[in-house]
């Protein structure tokens, strides 16, 4: 097959080249009568270190596991030990195999 019959095999639409500088100003003020409004502000999440992300995931999931074990009737000491072990395992797994730092 050639492209003249089927069109290009690009399922995501045409590639659009982006200009080097944006066509909008980040904090452009527009007049709305007596009031001003800020438009075209692109908010981004703050950069969080991978170790902090791994700690939060491990803490939340191990608390969930600990609470589940208590709810089903496992002894408090056993559920606490399993919660700590699950915290360590989840932390290591998320830290090692989690989101890569490359874009």
SELOKE-341374 format. One line per field, with one value per residue: x, y, z of N, C-alpha, C in turn. Coordinates in nm, 4 decimals. Atoms other than C-alpha are relative to their C-alpha. Example, Ala and Ser with C-alpha at 12.3 -4.5 7.8 and 13.67 -1.06 7.14 Angstrom:
<pts>
npx c(0.0890 | -0.0820) $
npy c(-0.1190 | -0.1190) $
npz c(0.0000 | -0.0060) $
capx c(1.2300 | 1.3670) $
capy c(-0.4500 | -0.1060) $
capz c(0.7800 | 0.7140) $
cpx c(0.0900 | -0.0770) $
cpy c(0.1200 | 0.1090) $
cpz c(0.0000 | 0.0730) $
</pts>
This chain:
<pts>
npx c(0.0835 | -0.0696 | 0.0756 | 0.0974 | 0.1294 | 0.0501 | -0.0363 | -0.1095 | 0.0381 | -0.0199 | 0.1298 | 0.0107 | 0.0130 | -0.1255 | -0.0937 | 0.0027 | -0.1252 | 0.0240 | -0.0970 | -0.0983 | 0.0562 | 0.1453 | 0.0720 | 0.0721 | -0.0796 | 0.0481 | 0.0883 | 0.0605 | 0.1154 | 0.1060 | 0.0935 | 0.1409 | 0.0681 | -0.0830 | -0.0842 | -0.1000 | -0.0100 | -0.1227 | 0.0341 | -0.1046 | -0.0981 | -0.0100 | -0.0480 | -0.0680 | -0.0252 | -0.1388 | -0.0866 | -0.0123 | -0.1068 | 0.0494 | 0.0004 | 0.1173 | 0.1135 | -0.0039 | 0.0362 | 0.1440 | 0.0679 | -0.0215 | 0.0720 | 0.1443 | 0.0370 | -0.0237 | 0.1087 | 0.1166 | -0.0199 | 0.0093 | 0.1405 | 0.0714 | -0.0330 | 0.0722 | 0.1433 | 0.0363 | -0.0187 | -0.1385 | -0.0506 | -0.0558 | -0.1452 | -0.0272 | 0.0344 | -0.0987 | -0.1239 | 0.0253 | 0.0086 | -0.1366 | -0.0655 | 0.0581 | -0.0518 | -0.1340 | 0.0051 | 0.0635 | -0.0930 | -0.1071 | 0.0542 | 0.0345 | -0.1237 | -0.0831 | 0.0729 | 0.1000 | -0.0080 | -0.1358 | -0.0242 | -0.0162 | 0.1318) $
npy c(-0.1185 | -0.1267 | -0.0963 | -0.0741 | 0.0670 | 0.0133 | -0.1134 | 0.0350 | 0.0898 | -0.0702 | 0.0049 | -0.1046 | -0.1289 | -0.0540 | -0.0565 | -0.1450 | -0.0541 | -0.1055 | -0.1084 | -0.0058 | -0.0840 | 0.0136 | -0.1119 | -0.0673 | -0.0449 | 0.0784 | -0.0735 | -0.1070 | -0.0582 | -0.0453 | -0.0891 | 0.0400 | -0.1111 | -0.0592 | 0.1026 | 0.0648 | 0.1445 | 0.0599 | 0.1083 | 0.0837 | 0.0446 | 0.1457 | 0.0482 | 0.1296 | 0.0575 | -0.0176 | 0.1170 | 0.0746 | 0.0986 | 0.1383 | 0.0598 | -0.0497 | 0.0696 | 0.1382 | 0.0005 | -0.0252 | 0.1211 | 0.1079 | -0.0307 | 0.0140 | 0.1393 | 0.0829 | -0.0306 | 0.0709 | 0.1421 | 0.0134 | -0.0131 | 0.1177 | 0.1143 | -0.0175 | 0.0154 | 0.1410 | 0.0733 | 0.0400 | -0.0586 | -0.1347 | 0.0095 | 0.0594 | -0.0966 | -0.1082 | 0.0503 | 0.0126 | -0.1360 | -0.0516 | 0.0763 | -0.0450 | -0.1346 | 0.0112 | 0.0619 | -0.0943 | -0.1103 | 0.0422 | 0.0250 | -0.1265 | -0.0779 | 0.0617 | 0.0227 | -0.1051 | -0.0902 | -0.0369 | -0.1442 | -0.0504 | -0.0390) $
npz c(0.0000 | -0.0103 | -0.0794 | 0.0795 | -0.0096 | -0.1372 | -0.0839 | -0.0894 | -0.1093 | -0.1263 | -0.0650 | -0.0991 | 0.0655 | 0.0547 | -0.0964 | 0.0006 | -0.0511 | -0.0976 | 0.0128 | -0.1077 | -0.1055 | 0.0010 | 0.0594 | -0.1070 | -0.1131 | -0.1138 | -0.0897 | 0.0782 | -0.0677 | 0.0888 | -0.0667 | 0.0040 | -0.0656 | -0.1048 | -0.0617 | 0.0835 | -0.0212 | 0.0516 | 0.0909 | 0.0593 | -0.0989 | 0.0039 | -0.1284 | 0.0028 | -0.1306 | -0.0406 | 0.0142 | -0.1242 | 0.0085 | 0.0057 | -0.1326 | -0.0723 | 0.0592 | -0.0460 | -0.1417 | -0.0129 | 0.0461 | -0.0959 | -0.1235 | 0.0189 | 0.0253 | -0.1193 | -0.0932 | 0.0515 | -0.0315 | -0.1451 | -0.0369 | 0.0487 | -0.0860 | -0.1257 | 0.0234 | 0.0194 | -0.1240 | -0.0263 | -0.1239 | 0.0202 | 0.0189 | 0.1309 | 0.1059 | -0.0031 | 0.0622 | 0.1446 | 0.0540 | 0.0168 | 0.1081 | 0.1271 | 0.0256 | 0.0582 | 0.1328 | 0.0938 | 0.0209 | 0.0908 | 0.1339 | 0.0659 | 0.0202 | 0.1048 | 0.1261 | 0.0185 | 0.1135 | 0.0366 | -0.0055 | 0.1355 | 0.0575) $
capx c(0.0000 | 0.1131 | 0.0011 | -0.1908 | -0.4652 | -0.4881 | -0.3496 | -0.0698 | -0.0768 | -0.0759 | -0.3632 | -0.2916 | -0.3409 | -0.0851 | 0.2242 | 0.2104 | 0.5333 | 0.5408 | 0.7016 | 1.0078 | 0.8272 | 0.4666 | 0.2102 | 0.0562 | 0.1960 | 0.1800 | 0.0093 | -0.1913 | -0.4362 | -0.7672 | -1.0029 | -1.3568 | -1.5237 | -1.3888 | -1.2212 | -0.9139 | -0.8806 | -0.5710 | -0.5900 | -0.3790 | -0.2074 | -0.0856 | -0.0591 | 0.1785 | 0.2234 | 0.5359 | 0.8295 | 0.8333 | 1.1363 | 1.0940 | 1.1838 | 0.9043 | 0.6559 | 0.7679 | 0.7339 | 0.3803 | 0.2701 | 0.4233 | 0.2720 | -0.0798 | -0.0842 | 0.0696 | -0.1875 | -0.4565 | -0.3120 | -0.2759 | -0.6360 | -0.7620 | -0.5768 | -0.7258 | -1.0734 | -1.0621 | -0.9564 | -0.5790 | -0.3982 | -0.2791 | 0.0894 | 0.0819 | -0.0945 | 0.1563 | 0.4553 | 0.2974 | 0.2211 | 0.5867 | 0.7088 | 0.4626 | 0.5780 | 0.9387 | 0.8504 | 0.6207 | 0.8763 | 1.1514 | 0.9298 | 0.7997 | 1.1453 | 1.3174 | 1.0469 | 0.8418 | 0.8135 | 1.1311 | 1.2885 | 1.3333 | 1.0578) $
capy c(0.0000 | 0.3502 | 0.6559 | 0.8043 | 0.5425 | 0.5158 | 0.8425 | 0.8615 | 0.5991 | 0.8523 | 0.7788 | 1.0716 | 1.3471 | 1.5649 | 1.6693 | 2.0327 | 2.2205 | 2.4384 | 2.7804 | 2.8508 | 3.1241 | 3.0979 | 3.3149 | 3.4136 | 3.6025 | 3.4073 | 3.6808 | 3.8822 | 4.1198 | 4.1744 | 4.4526 | 4.3442 | 4.6746 | 4.7972 | 4.4669 | 4.2918 | 3.9169 | 3.7075 | 3.4760 | 3.1996 | 3.0889 | 2.7314 | 2.5736 | 2.2833 | 2.0465 | 2.1035 | 1.8723 | 1.6031 | 1.3858 | 1.0147 | 0.9192 | 1.1374 | 0.9847 | 0.6362 | 0.7214 | 0.8564 | 0.5539 | 0.3143 | 0.4928 | 0.5071 | 0.1506 | 0.0034 | 0.1892 | 0.0419 | -0.3080 | -0.2578 | -0.1395 | -0.4273 | -0.6813 | -0.5318 | -0.5326 | -0.9032 | -1.0006 | -1.0447 | -0.9786 | -0.6173 | -0.7134 | -0.9322 | -0.6664 | -0.4026 | -0.6153 | -0.6973 | -0.3267 | -0.2344 | -0.5129 | -0.4066 | -0.0433 | -0.1431 | -0.3641 | -0.1064 | 0.1715 | -0.0280 | -0.1370 | 0.2123 | 0.3685 | 0.1188 | 0.0455 | 0.3650 | 0.6536 | 0.7203 | 1.0655 | 1.0937 | 1.2788) $
capz c(0.0000 | -0.0567 | 0.1335 | -0.1572 | -0.1177 | 0.2606 | 0.3863 | 0.6378 | 0.9100 | 1.1896 | 1.4260 | 1.6555 | 1.4013 | 1.2298 | 1.4118 | 1.5077 | 1.5420 | 1.8499 | 1.8329 | 2.0433 | 2.2350 | 2.3428 | 2.1684 | 2.5012 | 2.7930 | 3.1201 | 3.3195 | 3.0726 | 3.2404 | 3.0677 | 3.1527 | 3.2386 | 3.3114 | 3.6435 | 3.7326 | 3.5976 | 3.5502 | 3.4957 | 3.1969 | 3.0438 | 3.3634 | 3.3352 | 3.6764 | 3.7305 | 4.0184 | 4.2242 | 4.1716 | 4.4382 | 4.5045 | 4.4237 | 4.7799 | 4.9188 | 4.6742 | 4.7732 | 5.1438 | 5.1005 | 4.8954 | 5.1460 | 5.4450 | 5.3035 | 5.1740 | 5.4898 | 5.7040 | 5.4804 | 5.5244 | 5.9011 | 5.9339 | 5.7204 | 5.9334 | 6.2500 | 6.0946 | 6.0066 | 6.3568 | 6.3388 | 6.6681 | 6.7148 | 6.7452 | 6.4355 | 6.2300 | 6.3477 | 6.2476 | 5.9104 | 5.8633 | 5.9209 | 5.6906 | 5.4207 | 5.4636 | 5.3949 | 5.0993 | 4.9406 | 4.9936 | 4.8234 | 4.5338 | 4.4640 | 4.5048 | 4.2744 | 4.0155 | 4.0433 | 3.8027 | 3.6109 | 3.6329 | 3.2568 | 3.0659) $
cpx c(0.0874 | -0.0928 | -0.1052 | -0.1383 | -0.0573 | 0.0244 | 0.1142 | -0.0511 | 0.0311 | -0.1356 | -0.0207 | -0.0093 | 0.1329 | 0.0877 | 0.0004 | 0.1313 | -0.0321 | 0.1042 | 0.0934 | -0.0504 | -0.1514 | -0.0670 | -0.0815 | 0.0972 | -0.0531 | -0.0999 | -0.0588 | -0.1241 | -0.1001 | -0.0969 | -0.1419 | -0.0797 | 0.0934 | 0.1002 | 0.0988 | -0.0014 | 0.1291 | -0.0399 | 0.1256 | 0.1108 | -0.0012 | 0.0610 | 0.0631 | 0.0182 | 0.1456 | 0.0791 | 0.0173 | 0.1061 | -0.0567 | -0.0033 | -0.1198 | -0.1257 | -0.0065 | -0.0413 | -0.1506 | -0.0797 | 0.0117 | -0.0780 | -0.1502 | -0.0416 | 0.0237 | -0.1036 | -0.1292 | 0.0083 | -0.0147 | -0.1451 | -0.0836 | 0.0264 | -0.0690 | -0.1494 | -0.0412 | 0.0335 | 0.1400 | 0.0464 | 0.0708 | 0.1508 | 0.0376 | -0.0303 | 0.0990 | 0.1299 | -0.0197 | -0.0150 | 0.1377 | 0.0740 | -0.0553 | 0.0460 | 0.1371 | -0.0014 | -0.0597 | 0.0934 | 0.1092 | -0.0517 | -0.0318 | 0.1255 | 0.0825 | -0.0724 | -0.1029 | 0.0259 | 0.1457 | 0.0129 | 0.0163 | -0.1361 | -0.0455) $
cpy c(0.1239 | 0.1005 | 0.0747 | -0.0634 | 0.0056 | 0.1219 | -0.0407 | -0.0837 | 0.0641 | 0.0113 | 0.1149 | 0.1380 | 0.0515 | 0.0550 | 0.1508 | 0.0490 | 0.1146 | 0.1091 | 0.0026 | 0.0850 | -0.0119 | 0.1237 | 0.0759 | 0.0453 | -0.0697 | 0.0737 | 0.1204 | 0.0497 | 0.0484 | 0.0854 | -0.0508 | 0.1081 | 0.0631 | -0.0990 | -0.0562 | -0.1492 | -0.0499 | -0.1166 | -0.0726 | -0.0341 | -0.1521 | -0.0481 | -0.1379 | -0.0492 | 0.0230 | -0.1297 | -0.0655 | -0.1076 | -0.1416 | -0.0683 | 0.0434 | -0.0679 | -0.1441 | -0.0099 | 0.0181 | -0.1218 | -0.1113 | 0.0250 | -0.0237 | -0.1456 | -0.0896 | 0.0302 | -0.0697 | -0.1489 | -0.0234 | 0.0082 | -0.1183 | -0.1201 | 0.0111 | -0.0268 | -0.1456 | -0.0852 | -0.0515 | 0.0727 | 0.1324 | -0.0039 | -0.0547 | 0.0993 | 0.1163 | -0.0427 | -0.0128 | 0.1370 | 0.0605 | -0.0712 | 0.0443 | 0.1417 | -0.0072 | -0.0561 | 0.0951 | 0.1163 | -0.0390 | -0.0221 | 0.1300 | 0.0808 | -0.0557 | -0.0048 | 0.1076 | 0.0833 | 0.0387 | 0.1517 | 0.0615 | 0.0360 | -0.0907) $
cpz c(0.0000 | 0.0674 | -0.0800 | 0.0098 | 0.1414 | 0.0861 | 0.0927 | 0.1170 | 0.1341 | 0.0674 | 0.0974 | -0.0615 | -0.0497 | 0.1109 | -0.0154 | 0.0575 | 0.0947 | -0.0164 | 0.1208 | 0.1150 | -0.0051 | -0.0574 | 0.1037 | 0.1058 | 0.1246 | 0.0881 | -0.0715 | 0.0743 | -0.1024 | 0.0796 | -0.0206 | 0.0710 | 0.1009 | 0.0580 | -0.1014 | 0.0304 | -0.0630 | -0.0886 | -0.0460 | 0.0989 | -0.0013 | 0.1308 | -0.0165 | 0.1418 | 0.0385 | -0.0180 | 0.1365 | -0.0200 | -0.0023 | 0.1366 | 0.0827 | -0.0533 | 0.0493 | 0.1463 | 0.0175 | -0.0445 | 0.1033 | 0.1284 | -0.0160 | -0.0213 | 0.1208 | 0.1087 | -0.0428 | 0.0334 | 0.1495 | 0.0474 | -0.0451 | 0.0890 | 0.1354 | -0.0176 | -0.0156 | 0.1213 | 0.0276 | 0.1262 | -0.0290 | -0.0232 | -0.1359 | -0.1120 | -0.0034 | -0.0670 | -0.1509 | -0.0666 | -0.0232 | -0.1128 | -0.1354 | -0.0339 | -0.0665 | -0.1406 | -0.1030 | -0.0287 | -0.0993 | -0.1414 | -0.0733 | -0.0296 | -0.1148 | -0.1333 | -0.0303 | -0.1230 | -0.0280 | -0.0011 | -0.1379 | -0.0568 | -0.1089) $
</pts>
